[in-house]
Amino acid sequence: MKAFVLTFFIIIITSCASNPPVNSAETIDAGNQSGGSMGNTIKIRGQIQIYGNEPHTFVGIAAEDGTEYAVFPPAKEDELRTLQGYLIEFTVVLLDEPQGFGSLFLKGGTVTPIEWKIQ
């Protein structure tokens, strides 16, 4: 029985070790966005929400209808962090393609806030 268990663990360890690591990191150059990545301008009424745990946090917009949008670029995230808890009307550009870390988790899409007004 011990030989069976030992053989089983050796097979599992060997099969895991033979798979190459997956590189899921993607470099995004916010300064060189092509015109094809821009989407539609929309209005969203909702609140700023901070997701994750320090030091890995990101900003999103939680709309009144329950949709959660990722905010991109990071400079806009820094501006919006202080507005957490307020009901805000945002004018945003809904990007055609996901951008940034928050887009991995928030499935409403990625937005770039243009302007906002506290309600």
N, C-alpha and C positions, 0 to 999 in steps of 0.2 A: 504494500500500500504506500509506503514512504517513497519507494522508487517511482511509482506512478505519479504522485504529487510533485516530486522533484522534476521529473521529466516534463510534466505539464507546465510548470513555472519556467523552465528553461526554454520551452517552445514559445511561450508567450513573450518572454523577455527578448528572445532572438528576433521574433517577428516585429516587435515594436522598434527595436534598435536598427533594423534594416531599412525602415522607411525614412526618407530624407525629411528634414523639418520644412514646414510650410512657411513661406514668407508672406504674411498678409499685410505688411506695412506698405503704404502707398505714399509717395511724395507728391504733394499738391503745391503748385506754384500759384498763389492767389493773384499775383501781379500779371500773369499771362493767361487770363481766361479768354478763350476764344468767343466770338460772337455767338457760336452755336450752343454755348452752355447757358445762355440767358433764356428765361422763360417769360411767364406772364406776370404782370403787376396785379396784385390782389390786396384786399383789405381783410385783416384778421382782428377780431376782438377777443382778447384773452389776457393771460398773465405770464410773466417770466417765471420759469421753473428751472431750478438748478438740479441737475441729475448727476449721479455717481457719488463717489467718496473721495475726499481729499487724498492725494493731490491730483486725482484723475476725475475732475468734474468738467461738465460742459453745460452750456445754456440752451434751453429750448423754449418755445412758445407753446403754452397749453391753451388752445382755443376753447371758447365756451361750449362748442359742440363736442368736445372731448378729443379732437385731433391734436396730435403733438408734432410740432415742426422743429427741425434742427436749424440752428442759426449758424451762418457762415458769412464772412470770414471771422477768425478769432478776435480781430480788433473790435468788431461789433458786439461780440460776446462780452468783452470787457466793459463796454459802455452800458450794456443792458443789465449787468449783474446787480447794480444798485437799485434797480426798479422792481425787484422781486416783491410780490405781494400787492401790487397795484393792478387795477383793471385798466388795460391800455388798448387803444385802437392803433394797430400797426398798418402801415402801407409797406408791402414787401414785394420783392421779386421772387417768384417761385422758380427755382432753378430746375432745368430739365434733368440734370444728373445729380446724384448724391455727392455731397462735398463734406469733408471734415469728419471728425470722430463721432459727433452726435448723430450723423446720418446712419450709422450702423445700428442704432437702437431706436430712433424715433422714425416711425414709418409714414408720417404725414407728408414728408418731403423736406427738402432743404430750402431755406429762405434766406435772402439777404435783406434785412430791414433798411428801408430808405428813410422813413420818418415815423414818428410815433407821438401819440397824444394821450396823456393820462386822463381817464374819464372821471 
